[in-house]
């Protein structure tokens, strides 16, 4: 994830040559001949990592024995490796069958189609609710006989607190969809479930004329300030979409070529509860339900009657888009949901208290790490590779492990809901299709931690976190994973040569185009 929108990074290319093998079948033999240590040392001491702070640990997943460790006890910013903690803790605290509930309730009697009271729309944080789901709720209200609401439409987002952005998040990332505001009443514009954002679609007109801009879902909650024009056919696109800080004015600038395809950009909104209220009000009107008293916010009375409700998919299914695509907002919603479940308080403080307590039950010393959010967006998170590896080992003994393991990105698999953020990495190598691991990126920060199986079937866990890098650490992460996956006892494994190639390094969790 970029800490700002402008930074230069690189991609990795990996080549192979035969070298003597290291025996990973047992920890003793691996340490005895030193080949594994030598090879991993060579990767981590590459000149390109001079001055960086890099830690790596590799452990036998069955025995827990440490096969390799280099500065693995030092805390670092984990970036999206923090999602390993929030996802595992959420599965333990909430359970794989947890569903989010969104409901519509009424106060006052309904006579002859007239509700003599208020209509309440209550959310519990569901990041998977689409505009179509709010439309279905409105249709259910209408089918129930309500045609006129004399009171108000009140949005109830009190399941969570009113703190919308996390501690230590970068202000200049706030307009972008990976840094959306967190509300218990939210909406997603797509089935990646990018809660709290809208899609801004920019289409060409006639050459020399203004570009056409629409939003999905359609809404007047945001204001489009469009100065984009249609350029000559075949010209370069220079379209930019950015929401003005602290407002719902989305500026669209640049040029899009005539006859070219429309371009989609994702933008957060200021105050997702307001967007939901607007969408639901419009949906009620489409289904013939008029609200006379306007809109507002407030808690739903305990005696309100439920008129309609929507249940999300279970958490076990949400884990796939969450972890494969490294969705930050899912992580933060789960943190606040855990806080509500354990302490009756939907806040970051309560949720992180619940999650760090759970880490202690897995043998991870929570007093030796620091978490300020669930996604790793915060620059104040501090976790060591040893702590991540301990979690990876402990999770293997939990009843939900298969769900969690399956949610991790798989190296080199092109399907974005299988390969996820690793789908363009390690293709054509021993790691392809076998390494399952969580990525992580911030400017100057990179991480890769997860599971590898050697060519002769020895299961491993590994955790690598790099801070203070000036070039990409991803080629070196890939080299480590390939070295582990390519080993076969008694045979020469492939040596991994790291060859950086010029190009952008944005992970697929931070750009929709890759």
GUMI-370967 format. One line per field, with one value per residue (C-alpha): residue number from 1; residue in one letter; x, y, z. Coordinates in steps of 0.001 Angstrom, whole numbers, m for minus. Layout:
nr: c(NUM; ...) .
rest: c(a; ...) .
east: c(X; ...) .
north: c(Y; ...) .
up: c(Z; ...) .
END
This chain:
nr: c(1; 2; 3; 4; 5; 6; 7; 8; 9; 10; 11; 12; 13; 14; 15; 16; 17; 18; 19; 20; 21; 22; 23; 24; 25; 26; 27; 28; 29; 30; 31; 32; 33; 34; 35; 36; 37; 38; 39; 40; 41; 42; 43; 44; 45; 46; 47; 48; 49; 50; 51; 52; 53; 54; 55; 56; 57; 58; 59; 60; 61; 62; 63; 64; 65; 66; 67; 68; 69; 70; 71; 72; 73; 74; 75; 76; 77; 78; 79; 80; 81; 82; 83; 84; 85; 86; 87; 88; 89; 90; 91; 92; 93; 94; 95; 96; 97; 98; 99; 100; 101; 102; 103; 104; 105; 106; 107; 108; 109; 110; 111; 112; 113; 114; 115; 116; 117; 118; 119; 120; 121; 122; 123; 124; 125; 126; 127; 128; 129; 130; 131; 132; 133; 134; 135; 136; 137; 138; 139; 140; 141; 142; 143; 144; 145; 146; 147; 148; 149; 150; 151; 152; 153; 154; 155; 156; 157; 158; 159; 160; 161; 162; 163; 164; 165; 166; 167; 168; 169; 170; 171; 172; 173; 174; 175; 176; 177; 178; 179; 180; 181; 182; 183; 184; 185; 186; 187; 188; 189; 190; 191; 192; 193; 194; 195; 196; 197; 198; 199; 200; 201; 202; 203; 204; 205; 206; 207; 208; 209; 210; 211; 212; 213; 214; 215; 216; 217; 218; 219; 220; 221; 222; 223; 224; 225; 226; 227; 228; 229; 230; 231; 232; 233; 234; 235; 236; 237; 238; 239; 240; 241; 242; 243; 244; 245; 246; 247; 248; 249; 250; 251; 252; 253; 254; 255; 256; 257; 258; 259; 260; 261; 262; 263; 264; 265; 266; 267; 268; 269; 270; 271; 272; 273; 274; 275; 276; 277; 278; 279; 280; 281; 282; 283; 284; 285; 286; 287; 288; 289; 290; 291; 292; 293; 294; 295; 296; 297; 298; 299; 300; 301; 302; 303; 304; 305; 306; 307; 308; 309; 310; 311; 312; 313; 314; 315; 316; 317; 318; 319; 320; 321; 322; 323; 324; 325; 326; 327; 328; 329; 330; 331; 332; 333; 334; 335; 336; 337; 338; 339; 340; 341; 342; 343; 344; 345; 346; 347; 348; 349; 350; 351; 352; 353; 354; 355; 356; 357; 358; 359; 360; 361; 362; 363; 364; 365; 366; 367; 368; 369; 370; 371; 372; 373; 374; 375; 376; 377; 378; 379; 380; 381; 382; 383; 384; 385; 386; 387; 388; 389; 390; 391; 392; 393; 394; 395; 396; 397; 398; 399; 400; 401; 402; 403; 404; 405; 406; 407; 408; 409; 410; 411; 412; 413; 414; 415; 416; 417; 418; 419; 420; 421; 422; 423; 424; 425; 426; 427; 428; 429; 430; 431; 432; 433; 434; 435; 436; 437; 438; 439; 440; 441; 442; 443; 444; 445; 446; 447; 448; 449; 450; 451; 452; 453; 454; 455; 456; 457; 458; 459; 460; 461; 462; 463; 464; 465; 466; 467; 468; 469; 470; 471; 472; 473; 474; 475; 476; 477; 478; 479; 480; 481; 482; 483; 484; 485; 486; 487; 488; 489; 490; 491; 492; 493; 494; 495; 496; 497; 498; 499; 500; 501; 502; 503; 504; 505; 506; 507; 508; 509; 510; 511; 512; 513; 514) .
rest: c(x; x; x; x; x; x; x; x; x; x; x; x; x; x; x; x; x; x; x; x; x; x; x; x; x; x; x; x; x; x; x; x; x; x; x; x; x; x; x; x; x; x; x; x; x; x; x; x; x; x; x; x; x; x; x; x; x; x; x; x; x; x; x; x; x; x; x; x; x; x; x; x; x; x; x; x; x; x; x; x; x; x; x; x; x; x; x; x; x; x; x; x; x; x; x; x; x; x; x; x; x; x; x; x; x; x; x; x; x; x; x; x; x; x; x; x; x; x; x; x; x; x; x; x; x; x; x; x; x; x; x; x; x; x; x; x; x; x; x; x; x; x; x; x; x; x; x; x; x; x; x; x; x; x; x; x; x; x; x; x; x; x; x; x; x; x; x; x; x; x; x; x; x; x; x; x; x; x; x; x; x; x; x; x; x; x; x; x; x; x; x; x; x; x; x; x; x; x; x; x; x; x; x; x; x; x; x; x; x; x; x; x; x; x; x; x; x; x; x; x; x; x; x; x; x; x; x; x; x; x; x; x; x; x; x; x; x; x; x; x; x; x; x; x; x; x; x; x; x; x; x; x; x; x; x; x; x; x; x; x; x; x; x; x; x; x; x; x; x; x; x; x; x; x; x; x; x; x; x; x; x; x; x; x; x; x; x; x; x; x; x; x; x; x; x; x; x; x; x; x; x; x; x; x; x; x; x; x; x; x; x; x; x; x; x; x; x; x; x; x; x; x; x; x; x; x; x; x; x; x; x; x; x; x; x; x; x; x; x; x; x; x; x; x; x; x; x; x; x; x; x; x; x; x; x; x; x; x; x; x; x; x; x; x; x; x; x; x; x; x; x; x; x; x; x; x; x; x; x; x; x; x; x; x; x; x; x; x; x; x; x; x; x; x; x; x; x; x; x; x; x; x; x; x; x; x; x; x; x; x; x; x; x; x; x; x; x; x; x; x; x; x; x; x; x; x; x; x; x; x; x; x; x; x; x; x; x; x; x; x; x; x; x; x; x; x; x; x; x; x; x; x; x; x; x; x; x; x; x; x; x; x; x; x; x; x; x; x; x; x; x; x; x; x; x; x; x; x; x; x; x; x; x; x; x; x; x; x; x; x; x; x; x; x; x; x; x; x; x; x; x; x; x; x; x; x; x; x; x; x; x; x; x; x) .
east: c(0; 1429; 1930; 1505; 478; 3928; 6774; 9103; 9342; 10382; 9169; 11043; 12340; 13704; 16219; 17438; 20700; 21605; 23440; 23965; 20935; 20133; 18328; 15083; 13700; 14984; 16130; 19372; 20601; 19525; 21656; 24480; 25375; 24378; 23203; 19800; 21351; 23918; 21328; 18919; 21754; 22809; 19291; 18905; 22374; 21952; 23367; 19899; 18886; 21838; 20545; 17173; 15867; 14991; 13860; 13098; 12246; 11562; 10138; 9136; 5344; 5023; 7682; 8027; 11805; 13550; 15373; 16491; 16311; 17804; 16783; 13397; 12783; 12844; 9561; 8774; 5815; 3995; 1823; m901; 700; m1338; m4376; m3066; m3729; m7096; m8461; m7420; m8683; m11990; m12525; m11876; m13913; m16860; m16793; m16810; m20629; m20890; m23204; m23784; m27396; m28907; m32499; m35351; m37598; m40544; m41916; m45573; m48596; m49262; m52818; m54015; m50417; m49384; m46632; m47311; m43726; m40117; m38431; m35055; m32279; m29818; m26431; m23928; m20955; m21745; m19131; m20910; m24160; m24708; m27076; m29230; m29556; m30836; m33275; m34479; m34998; m37056; m39125; m39792; m40970; m43357; m44651; m45371; m47952; m46069; m46727; m46203; m43889; m45077; m41900; m38269; m35901; m33230; m29903; m28571; m24813; m24389; m23198; m19756; m18370; m18135; m14362; m14096; m10344; m7639; m4749; m1606; m3305; m1888; m4122; m3209; m4482; m7917; m9579; m8639; m10753; m8188; m8431; m12216; m14043; m15400; m19108; m21555; m23841; m21974; m22288; m19998; m20055; m18765; m18371; m14833; m16840; m14897; m17065; m17379; m16552; m18163; m16983; m16471; m16895; m15328; m16432; m15350; m17685; m16998; m13437; m13007; m16118; m16330; m15974; m19096; m18871; m21262; m21078; m21918; m24114; m25835; m26124; m26232; m24588; m21282; m20704; m18714; m16475; m15704; m13136; m12087; m12208; m12309; m9031; m8329; m8764; m5684; m4399; m3065; m5412; m4507; m7681; m7384; m10111; m9619; m11981; m11202; m10060; m12853; m15611; m17752; m16602; m14863; m12644; m12274; m9502; m7449; m8222; m9682; m9353; m12408; m13673; m11778; m13152; m14597; m12312; m13308; m11766; m12732; m13250; m14083; m16929; m16983; m19307; m20569; m23668; m24894; m24394; m26399; m29183; m29397; m29437; m32097; m34282; m34140; m34909; m37985; m39228; m38759; m40957; m43662; m42773; m42756; m40951; m42414; m40102; m36755; m33664; m31426; m29406; m30136; m30297; m33155; m35524; m35527; m39264; m39105; m40721; m38522; m40072; m37219; m33724; m30709; m28104; m24596; m22678; m20956; m17519; m16066; m17015; m16045; m12545; m11862; m12230; m10878; m7591; m7073; m7517; m6144; m9207; m8330; m11890; m12882; m10088; m11167; m14843; m13888; m11815; m14750; m17130; m14859; m14858; m18631; m18833; m16397; m16776; m20036; m18114; m17588; m14312; m10723; m9590; m12062; m11541; m7761; m7947; m10024; m7711; m4462; m5942; m6623; m3006; m1967; m4031; m2031; 1257; 2057; 3244; 855; 2897; 5792; 3880; 1764; m1412; m3326; m5552; m6434; m5279; m1698; m2437; m1174; 2466; 2277; 1803; 4826; 5130; 8094; 8479; 8774; 5334; 3792; 5348; 4045; 533; 935; 1890; m887; m3586; m2933; m4579; m7791; m11057; m11334; m7806; m8924; m11057; m8175; m5546; m7733; m8189; m4468; m3177; m1618; 1605; 1315; m2355; m3989; m7535; m7724; m9912; m7328; m3973; m5072; m2169; 297; m1294; 1423; 4331; 6500; 4917; 6835; 8725; 8513; 6439; 3651; 464; 2115; 3077; 155; 1091; m83; 1572; 2062; 3152; 3625; 6159; 9453; 7726; 7152; 6179; 5406; 4427; 2671; 3056; 5353; 5819; 9135; 9263; 9525; 6565; 8011; 5560; 7082; 5962; 7916; 7623; 9628; 9164; 11302; 11336; 13275; 13699; 14510; 13816; 11381; 11851; 9414; 12057; 13811; 10573; 9908; 13448; 12995; 9649; 11005; 14082; 11879; 9361; 12020; 13890; 13951; 15864; 19024; 18833; 20211; 17621; 17457; 19472; 17492; 19012; 17230; 17069; 15110; 13294; 12097; 8377; 5651; 5414; 1895; 299; m3003; m4689; m3886; m4757; m7779; m6031; m3598) .
north: c(0; 3383; 5767; 8423; 8190; 8759; 6329; 4211; 473; m2670; m6110; m9374; m11815; m15147; m17396; m20849; m22806; m26071; m25977; m28589; m29456; m28669; m31414; m29922; m33315; m32800; m29658; m31293; m32103; m28701; m27024; m29536; m28930; m25275; m25094; m23709; m21133; m20182; m19749; m17712; m15594; m14837; m13675; m11446; m9856; m8764; m5300; m3997; m4520; m2603; m318; m2048; m3835; m7384; m10276; m13861; m17051; m20512; m23304; m26904; m26766; m30230; m29958; m26194; m26521; m23390; m24067; m20497; m17221; m13835; m10833; m12495; m11345; m7636; m5766; m4056; m2515; m5557; m3782; m6201; m9098; m7607; m9170; m12592; m11560; m9873; m12646; m15509; m13718; m12905; m16539; m17573; m14821; m14564; m18025; m18992; m18890; m15263; m13152; m9415; m8277; m5161; m4439; m2017; m1408; 857; 2699; 3600; 1836; 1254; 1969; 2047; 2063; 4995; 4546; 7008; 7039; 6670; 4143; 2896; 1447; m377; m1767; m3992; m3396; m5635; m4781; m6920; m4940; m3668; m981; m3804; m5200; m1882; m1826; m5302; m4092; m1158; m3525; m5704; m2666; m1780; m5356; m5184; m2468; 730; 3483; 6621; 7363; 10357; 10371; 10280; 7781; 7353; 5695; 3685; 3103; 2900; m741; 844; 4031; 7227; 7044; 6632; 6477; 4510; 5767; 6316; 6272; 8627; 11634; 11669; 8107; 9035; 9624; 6164; 3034; 1078; 3761; 4165; 5316; 2620; 2715; 129; 1221; 1078; m9; m1555; m736; m4138; m7779; m7208; m5498; m2250; m823; 2940; 3751; 4399; 3636; 6717; 5816; 8159; 7639; 9514; 11784; 13301; 14517; 17918; 17553; 16901; 13359; 11736; 10875; 8641; 6798; 3265; 3126; 6169; 8837; 12559; 12137; 12985; 15973; 15419; 18345; 17313; 19113; 15987; 16251; 13816; 13706; 12602; 8899; 6965; 9657; 8835; 8782; 11173; 10799; 11354; 10993; 12307; 13371; 16673; 16044; 16327; 16695; 14661; 16632; 14271; 16010; 14382; 15803; 14989; 13560; 10276; 9248; 9375; 5903; 4368; 2309; 3887; 3997; 3091; 4613; 3923; 6775; 6767; 8885; 11199; 9596; 6250; 6354; 9358; 7563; 4581; 6835; 8560; 5275; 3735; 6857; 6751; 3010; 3553; 6189; 3835; 1294; 3816; 4560; 8305; 9659; 12956; 13730; 13746; 11807; 11746; 9475; 7803; 4552; 2166; 1854; m1549; m1975; m1162; m3798; m5369; m4980; m6331; m7658; m8745; m11269; m11306; m14309; m16175; m15034; m18226; m16971; m13369; m14579; m15151; m11581; m10280; m12141; m12913; m9240; m7869; m5736; m3218; m2284; m5893; m6122; m2983; m3962; m7313; m5601; m3439; m6397; m8417; m5539; m5458; m9244; m9451; m6129; m4690; m1830; m1530; 362; m195; m139; m2838; m4989; m4924; m5712; m8787; m9844; m9421; m11416; m14183; m14051; m14796; m17966; m19055; m18518; m15198; m12633; m9729; m7475; m7719; m6314; m3253; m3150; 29; m1434; m4715; m4082; m2918; 522; 2149; 3178; 2479; m1308; m3292; m7082; m9456; m12341; m14708; m13635; m14088; m17548; m18533; m17580; m19566; m22635; m22251; m21736; m25203; m26727; m24692; m26117; m23174; m23631; m24994; m21897; m19622; m21537; m21569; m17792; m17087; m16037; m18857; m18103; m17804; m18815; m16374; m16524; m13419; m15204; m17975; m16350; m13046; m10654; m13408; m14182; m12419; m13641; m16789; m18148; m20993; m21765; m24512; m22110; m21791; m23355; m24533; m21467; m19866; m16609; m13151; m10213; m6725; m3375; 158; 2606; 1241; m1812; m5274; m8627; m12173; m14818; m18141; m21785; m23636; m27322; m28621; m30727; m33836; m32922; m31249; m28554; m25224; m21890; m18754; m15067; m12288; m8608; m5827; m2184; 871; m451; 1909; m689; m3551; m6423; m8563; m10200; m11355; m12608; m14580; m15939; m17192; m18851; m20470; m21745; m23383; m24853; m26188; m28337; m32099; m34204; m35663; m33660; m30337; m27583; m24646; m21632; m18440; m15425; m12141; m9868; m6645; m5317; m1740; m1261; m436; m2510; m1696; m4819; m5857; m4871; m1224; m964; m2419; m2591; m5426) .
up: c(0; m889; 1991; m688; m4334; m5816; m5289; m7442; m6976; m8848; m9853; m9517; m12093; m10880; m12643; m11640; m11591; m9884; m6539; m3799; m1740; 1886; 3771; 5066; 6037; 9570; 11413; 12496; 8999; 7701; 10364; 9976; 6333; 6486; 2887; 3754; 6079; 3457; 719; 2842; 4188; 619; m249; 2801; 2518; m1099; m1790; m2647; 1003; 2455; 5204; 5385; 8479; 7415; 9586; 8592; 10442; 8986; 11160; 10644; 10812; 12382; 15071; 15481; 15147; 13886; 10615; 10045; 11937; 11160; 13282; 13608; 17167; 16277; 15938; 12659; 10867; 9449; 6842; 5717; 7583; 10412; 8758; 9764; 13353; 12830; 10593; 12878; 15978; 14274; 13326; 16928; 18600; 16175; 14603; 10904; 10864; 12009; 9853; 9866; 10202; 8608; 9596; 9066; 12075; 12869; 15857; 15939; 14439; 10747; 9637; 6045; 4819; 7036; 9624; 12433; 13624; 12504; 10234; 11487; 9330; 11594; 10612; 12371; 10088; 7114; 4431; 1825; 1574; m1963; m3185; m4533; m1012; 306; m2601; m1581; 1991; 707; m1428; 1633; 3603; 776; 535; 4244; 3538; 4437; 1885; 3926; 6875; 8887; 10941; 9839; 8299; 10981; 10269; 13201; 13053; 16826; 16725; 16253; 17724; 15662; 15037; 11278; 10584; 12358; 14451; 12416; 9014; 6376; 5691; 1994; 1508; 2880; m554; m1847; m1499; 509; 3239; 3587; 6699; 9017; 9897; 11158; 8315; 5043; 1400; m1204; m4928; m6051; m5090; m3870; m1113; m990; 1763; 2081; m1537; m4891; m8410; m10561; m14242; m16813; m20430; m23566; m25481; m28882; m29423; m27841; m25686; m21931; m20693; m19226; m15523; m13571; m10258; m9210; m7283; m8799; m6115; m5564; m2163; m3859; m6121; m9307; m10281; m13849; m15980; m17913; m21694; m24596; m26474; m30060; m30872; m29841; m27519; m24073; m21128; m18325; m16279; m12540; m9906; m6389; m3631; m1961; 1580; 4120; 1506; m873; m3901; m6329; m8864; m12280; m14440; m17522; m20933; m22176; m25844; m28081; m28926; m26033; m23208; m20104; m17086; m13535; m10441; m6838; m4396; m711; 582; 3540; 6096; 4710; 6926; 4985; 1667; 2903; 4190; 825; m1113; 1127; 1003; m2804; m2786; m607; m3042; m5990; m4220; m3435; 190; 1007; 4074; 5245; 8143; 6336; 7396; 10435; 12686; 16000; 17915; 17233; 20219; 21881; 21227; 17507; 15275; 12599; 9133; 7010; 7431; 5419; 6540; 5112; 3908; 6777; 7856; 6382; 2889; 3550; 4386; 673; m643; 2677; 2645; m1039; m1975; 1301; 2021; 4733; 5575; 6254; 8799; 10641; 10639; 12155; 14844; 15914; 15671; 17966; 20437; 20380; 20843; 23769; 25560; 24192; 22553; 18812; 18907; 17840; 21471; 22559; 19476; 19671; 23381; 22538; 19731; 21643; 24523; 22019; 20860; 24425; 24376; 21320; 23113; 21411; 23952; 23332; 25624; 23155; 20181; 19425; 17330; 16485; 13773; 12097; 8539; 8999; 7571; 10757; 10908; 14648; 14384; 15588; 15201; 14863; 12391; 15379; 16609; 13159; 12821; 16253; 15135; 11905; 13930; 16499; 13863; 12427; 15501; 15343; 13929; 11513; 10138; 6756; 6160; 7126; 5162; 2051; 2304; 1916; m1532; m3549; m5411; m9180; m9583; m11995; m10597; m8404; m5834; m5547; m6221; m4751; m4165; m5124; m8477; m10478; m8378; m8491; m11668; m13257; m10042; m7419; m5289; m7852; m6530; m3295; m1263; 586; 2223; 3210; 1525; 2924; 1503; 2704; 1372; 2703; 4201; 2761; 4240; 3201; 5758; 5459; 4574; 2201; 1534; 284; m2867; m701; 1456; 4569; 5786; 6797; 8138; 7358; 8187; 6547; 7351; 5850; 6926; 5755; 2218; m640; m3339; m3394; m980; m2953; m5186; m2028; m435; m3598; m3573; m9; m792; m3953; m2125; 508; m1927; m4297; m1837; m2246; 259; m1226; m4454; m5559; m5145; m7532; m6495; m6696; m8392; m7722; m10752; m10172; m13235; m13687; m13232; m10725; m7552; m6439; m5038; m6483; m3248; m3975; m7652; m9432; m12808; m12031) .
END
